[in-house]
């Protein structure tokens, strides 16, 4: 039994050594991380460079734009009612209250644009993000529509009524 366990351990080690072709040091936190051959094949196929940041630092960078902690006072740019928003007043976004954003009072197709292959896709997405209205916060089917709740959907008390 011990011999079989030893062979299995050696087989796993060989498989791991074949799969791990690159060990890099994170440019942000200096921890070492591994990039296996399947990831390298993916980067080559997508024609992108091998990452310089470890998976944790890449995840932190992806989530850095999200705001889940701070709320700001503001005004709906459609109905002009005061609201509480995820977006600070210095952000360039058009902010609508939930009722206006969900209503038929504005047409999302007014913001439609043709794709321009001569311009970067991400630049075009960024331009859309700056002009298309955003909902201040999401509160649906909640018994207590308290303005400072960040996001609420189907409150337990509401669902049991």
C-alpha positions in Angstrom: 0.0 0.0 0.0 2.8 2.4 0.8 4.5 1.6 -2.6 1.3 2.6 -4.4 1.0 5.8 -2.5 4.7 6.7 -3.3 4.1 6.0 -7.0 1.0 8.2 -7.0 2.9 11.0 -5.3 5.7 10.8 -7.9 3.1 10.8 -10.7 1.4 13.9 -9.3 4.8 15.6 -9.0 5.7 14.8 -12.6 2.3 16.1 -13.9 2.6 19.3 -11.9 6.2 19.9 -13.2 5.0 19.4 -16.8 2.0 21.8 -16.3 3.9 24.6 -14.5 6.2 26.1 -17.0 6.6 29.5 -15.6 7.1 31.0 -12.1 6.9 34.8 -12.0 7.1 37.4 -9.3 4.2 39.8 -8.9 5.1 43.4 -9.8 2.8 44.7 -7.1 3.1 42.5 -4.0 6.4 40.6 -4.9 4.8 37.2 -4.2 5.6 34.4 -6.6 2.9 32.9 -8.7 2.7 30.1 -11.3 1.5 30.3 -14.9 0.8 26.8 -16.3 1.0 25.8 -19.9 -2.7 26.0 -20.6 -2.7 29.6 -19.4 0.3 30.4 -21.6 -1.4 28.8 -24.6 -4.5 31.0 -23.9 -2.3 34.2 -23.7 -0.6 33.3 -27.0 -4.0 32.5 -28.7 -5.4 35.8 -27.5 -2.2 37.6 -28.4 -1.8 39.2 -25.0 1.3 39.4 -22.8 1.8 37.1 -19.8 0.5 38.8 -16.6 2.9 40.7 -14.4 0.5 40.6 -11.4 -0.4 37.6 -9.3 -4.1 36.4 -9.4 -5.0 38.2 -6.1 -3.6 41.5 -7.3 -5.3 41.1 -10.7 -8.6 40.5 -8.9 -8.1 43.5 -6.7 -7.4 45.7 -9.8 -10.6 44.3 -11.5 -12.7 45.1 -8.4 -11.1 48.5 -7.7 -13.7 50.4 -9.8 -16.6 49.0 -7.7 -18.2 51.0 -5.0 -20.0 49.0 -2.4 -19.2 51.0 0.7 -20.0 54.7 0.1 -23.2 56.4 -0.8 -23.6 60.0 -1.9 -26.4 62.6 -2.0 -27.4 63.7 -5.5 -30.2 64.7 -7.8 -31.9 62.6 -10.5 -30.9 64.2 -13.8 -34.3 63.3 -15.3 -37.0 64.2 -12.7 -34.7 66.4 -10.5 -35.7 64.7 -7.3 -33.1 64.3 -4.6 -31.6 60.8 -4.3 -28.9 58.7 -2.7 -26.4 57.3 -5.2 -23.4 55.0 -5.6 -21.7 57.7 -7.7 -20.0 60.7 -6.1 -20.9 64.1 -7.4 -17.6 64.5 -9.2 -18.2 61.5 -11.5 -19.2 62.4 -15.1 -22.1 59.9 -15.2 -25.8 60.7 -15.8 -27.6 59.4 -12.8 -31.3 58.6 -12.7 -33.4 57.5 -9.7 -34.8 54.0 -9.9 -38.3 55.0 -11.0 -37.0 57.2 -13.9 -34.4 54.6 -15.0 -37.0 51.8 -15.1 -39.7 54.0 -16.7 -40.5 54.5 -20.4 -39.8 58.3 -20.1 -36.5 57.9 -21.8 -35.4 55.8 -24.7 -32.1 53.8 -24.4 -31.9 53.6 -28.2 -31.2 57.3 -28.2 -27.7 56.4 -27.1 -27.1 53.8 -29.8 -24.0 54.2 -31.9 -22.5 52.4 -34.9 -19.3 50.5 -34.2 -16.2 52.2 -35.6 -13.5 49.6 -36.4 -10.9 52.4 -36.7 -11.4 53.3 -33.0 -10.5 51.0 -30.1 -13.5 48.9 -28.9 -12.7 49.9 -25.3 -12.7 53.6 -26.1 -16.1 53.2 -27.6 -17.4 51.4 -24.6 -16.0 54.1 -22.3 -17.8 56.8 -24.4 -21.1 54.9 -24.0 -20.5 54.5 -20.2 -20.1 58.3 -19.9 -23.4 59.2 -21.7 -25.9 56.3 -21.0 -27.8 57.0 -17.7 -27.1 54.8 -14.7 -29.4 53.8 -11.9 -28.5 55.5 -8.6 -29.2 52.4 -6.4 -31.4 49.3 -6.7 -34.3 48.8 -4.3 -37.0 46.4 -5.5 -39.8 44.6 -3.6 -38.6 45.8 -0.2 -40.9 46.6 2.7 -38.7 49.5 3.9 -37.6 51.7 1.1 -34.9 53.3 3.1 -32.9 55.7 0.9 -29.5 54.7 2.3 -29.8 51.0 1.6 -27.3 50.2 -1.2 -29.1 47.4 -2.9 -32.2 45.5 -1.8 -34.3 42.9 -3.7 -37.2 41.0 -2.3 -37.0 41.7 1.4 -38.0 38.7 3.5 -40.7 40.6 5.3 -42.1 41.7 1.9 -42.1 38.2 0.4 -44.0 36.7 3.3 -47.0 39.2 3.1 
